[in-house]
Amino acid sequence: VYKRQIDDYHFLPFLFGAAELVNNPVTSSPDDIHSESLTDKLSGEYMYFSCIKFIREVKKGVPFGESSPILNDISATPTWTKVAQGMIKMYQGEVLFKHPVIKHMYFGSLISFDEATA
């Protein structure tokens, strides 16, 4: 049984990777992840393609649509801009806005926490 979501911890590489491909002429659409030759070619330079290549290597022999149904569905999105926007919304909903997940976030000098005043 495969997870039907993108893992909380491993979500950020997909978010950053999608943002890296916005307005990038190297790939015309998110559907390009289904081309193994293109994935192999771009995985050394682009994070999203590196993540897709890793999934293919770890789940060898399993159709991509079965092993990663959410990523497979996302690949039908028309532009990388829409993918990046959707990833941000999904990260907020699935990670940041869920107390059991965010309660483990460490705040410090990079991510500060300012208490609200009444």
C-alpha positions in Angstrom: 0.0 0.0 0.0 1.4 3.3 -1.0 0.9 6.7 0.7 -1.8 8.8 -1.1 0.0 12.0 -0.3 3.4 13.6 -0.5 5.3 12.9 2.7 5.5 16.0 5.1 9.3 15.9 5.3 9.9 15.2 1.7 7.4 17.7 0.5 9.8 20.7 0.3 12.1 19.4 -2.5 9.0 19.1 -4.7 7.8 22.6 -3.8 11.3 24.1 -4.4 11.8 22.0 -7.5 8.5 23.2 -9.0 9.4 26.8 -8.3 12.8 26.3 -9.9 11.0 25.2 -13.2 8.6 28.2 -13.3 9.3 30.1 -16.6 12.3 27.8 -17.2 12.6 26.9 -20.9 14.3 23.6 -20.2 10.9 21.8 -19.8 7.7 22.7 -21.5 5.2 21.1 -19.1 5.0 19.1 -15.9 4.0 16.1 -18.0 7.7 15.9 -19.0 8.3 13.9 -15.8 6.9 10.8 -17.7 9.9 10.9 -20.1 12.6 8.8 -18.5 15.3 10.1 -20.8 14.4 13.7 -20.0 14.2 12.9 -16.3 17.6 11.3 -16.4 19.0 14.3 -18.4 17.6 17.0 -16.0 17.9 15.2 -12.7 21.5 16.4 -12.2 20.5 20.0 -12.4 16.8 20.3 -11.3 15.5 19.2 -8.0 12.0 18.1 -9.1 13.4 15.8 -11.7 16.0 14.5 -9.2 13.1 13.6 -6.9 11.2 11.9 -9.7 14.3 9.9 -10.7 14.8 8.8 -7.1 11.2 7.6 -6.9 11.6 5.6 -10.1 14.8 4.0 -8.8 13.3 3.1 -5.4 10.0 1.8 -6.8 11.5 0.1 -9.8 9.0 -2.1 -11.6 5.9 -0.3 -10.2 4.0 1.9 -12.6 4.5 5.6 -11.7 0.8 6.2 -11.5 0.5 3.5 -8.8 3.6 4.3 -6.8 3.0 8.1 -6.8 -0.6 8.8 -7.6 -0.5 12.4 -6.4 2.6 13.3 -8.3 1.1 11.5 -11.4 -2.0 13.7 -11.1 0.0 16.8 -10.6 1.8 16.1 -13.9 -1.4 16.8 -15.7 -1.3 20.5 -14.6 -0.7 22.7 -17.6 2.2 24.9 -16.3 4.9 24.8 -13.7 3.5 28.0 -12.3 0.3 26.2 -11.4 2.2 23.3 -9.9 4.3 25.6 -7.7 1.2 27.5 -6.6 -0.6 24.2 -5.9 2.4 22.9 -3.9 2.4 26.0 -1.7 -1.3 25.5 -1.0 -0.9 21.8 -0.4 2.1 22.4 1.9 0.1 24.9 3.9 -2.9 22.6 4.2 -1.0 19.3 4.8 1.9 20.6 6.9 1.8 24.1 8.2 -1.9 24.3 9.3 -1.8 20.9 11.0 -1.0 21.1 14.7 0.4 17.6 15.1 3.0 18.4 12.4 3.8 22.0 13.1 4.2 21.6 16.8 7.5 20.0 16.1 8.8 23.0 14.1 11.8 24.7 15.7 11.8 28.5 15.8 15.0 30.4 16.0 16.9 33.2 14.2 16.0 31.9 10.7 12.3 31.3 11.5 11.2 33.6 14.3 8.0 33.4 16.3 6.5 36.6 17.4 3.7 36.1 20.0 0.5 37.9 19.2 -0.5 40.7 21.5 -4.1 41.1 22.5 
